[in-house]
Amino acid sequence: MNRTDDGFTGESTRSVHGGVERDKFAQSLIDPIAQTATYTFADLDEFSAFKAGEKSLYEYGRYGNPTQRAAERKIAALENAEAALLFSSGMSAITSVLYAMLRSGQHLVLMEDCYRMTAKFCEVLAKFGIESTLVKPGDMDGLAAAVRPQTRLIFTESPTNPHLHVLDLEQLVAFAKQRRLKVIIDSTLATPVNQRPLDFGVDLVIHSATKYLGGHNDLMAGAVCGKAPLVEAIGEYQRITGSIVDPNTSFLLIRGLKTLALRVLRQNDTASTVARFLAAHPKIGQVFYPGLESHVDHRVAKEQMRGFGGLISFEVNGTFEQTRDFVHRLAVPYIAPSLGGVETLVSHPATVSYYDLSQKERLAIGITDQLVRYAVGIEDAAELVGDLERALEEV
Ligand SMILES: Cc1ncc(COP(=O)(O)O)c(C=O)c1O
């Protein structure tokens, strides 16, 4: 959990070299997988010296692993963070942070249009006497009205999922500072290539590392980044609860992170091309992509982000059935509920993530029957556009 300040400024150089300790085990180029559940001590005096902070050693797998620490150093370097901590999934990062930072009687504000399970977890928190209020992203009056004397923190994604709202981080941090609230940003959709919320004074950044950080749809992990004392306090909680990432996953994550900029810069370009194609198509209604001038948060996104990301949501001009038919006719993407990997994935939120809500309940949160979520991978933009064009012709 050490700060790494390598001074690399190019996004790709940072992705490859950021946070990497050059001197590794057996002069290996790549960080090895330390596949061990426990660590050993020469004698009990060494253990005591370790506990007294006189020796820096590892103790037990649940308390940290060298491969995990290497991945954390890399993520901290990419996010300009003093410290980063990995978890077994994005949700375990979110639940651990909220459990560690809140206690009974306290309150949080959660921005709507977030990952559904984050909102569901706030319902779980109510069981422990922690209340939450949902506010529309960017609604500063609604936010001011939601804050109570018991409010401790504001939690939001930026960009949000699936409507890609971009929060004005400077404004949000100023608002929170005046009221002594912490700000936590789930920056999964942005990645540190497109946005570094800590540079705006945000307290914690969370990632579902399952998505862009891993980048290959082959691992589950979560990350928390911020100032060392806060991250260490969350780490103390993790040592007890045990929602840890394993050494093999950490290894895969390091491998994925090295191509983060390469992938994300490509995904930014491809998504912009796809979004512009969709926005101009007569069979498509609204397109939600912060890179489009028509997006409600385009101005903020342009000022705050270096790129607009790889996720696009859009509405097909048609019925529930016609929208599903369109999704079925796409040949390149897989139908799947994730995003951020090298394969393009497509989802129909009304059928997939929100299948258990009535149409009325879905409409209240903007999940129309016609909404499609399209997460670009690293395929050729022309091929993706051609595939979309053909599928739209057919419906
Ligand atoms: C924005 C966002 N945050 C958090 C999560 C949860 O992450 P995980 O699936 O790694 O638990 C997701 C998952 O889809 C997500 O999209």
The ligand as an SDF file (V2000), in Angstrom:
LIG
                    3D

 16 16  0  0  0  0  0  0  0  0999 V2000
  -20.2080    0.8120  -12.0970 C   0  0  0  0  0  0  0  0  0  0  0  0
  -20.1160   -0.5030  -11.4030 C   0  0  0  0  0  0  0  0  0  0  0  0
  -19.6970   -0.5450  -10.1300 N   0  0  0  0  0  0  0  0  0  0  0  0
  -19.5840   -1.7120   -9.4580 C   0  0  0  0  0  0  0  0  0  0  0  0
  -19.9170   -2.9160  -10.0500 C   0  0  0  0  0  0  0  0  0  0  0  0
  -19.7680   -4.1830   -9.2770 C   0  0  0  0  0  0  0  0  0  0  0  0
  -18.5690   -4.7900   -9.6250 O   0  0  0  0  0  0  0  0  0  0  0  0
  -18.3240   -6.3870   -9.5840 P   0  0  0  0  0  0  0  0  0  0  0  0
  -19.2370   -6.9850  -10.6010 O   0  0  0  0  0  0  0  0  0  0  0  0
  -16.8870   -6.5080   -9.8970 O   0  0  0  0  0  0  0  0  0  0  0  0
  -18.6840   -6.8320   -8.2140 O   0  0  0  0  0  0  0  0  0  0  0  0
  -20.3540   -2.9250  -11.3770 C   0  0  0  0  0  0  0  0  0  0  0  0
  -20.7080   -4.2050  -12.0170 C   0  0  0  0  0  0  0  0  0  0  0  0
  -21.3040   -4.2580  -13.0560 O   0  0  0  0  0  0  0  0  0  0  0  0
  -20.4580   -1.6890  -12.0620 C   0  0  0  0  0  0  0  0  0  0  0  0
  -20.8840   -1.6360  -13.3400 O   0  0  0  0  0  0  0  0  0  0  0  0
  1  2  1  0
  2  3  1  0
  2 15  2  0
  3  4  2  0
  4  5  1  0
  5  6  1  0
  5 12  2  0
  6  7  1  0
  7  8  1  0
  8  9  2  0
  8 10  1  0
  8 11  1  0
 12 13  1  0
 12 15  1  0
 13 14  2  0
 15 16  1  0
M  END
$$$$
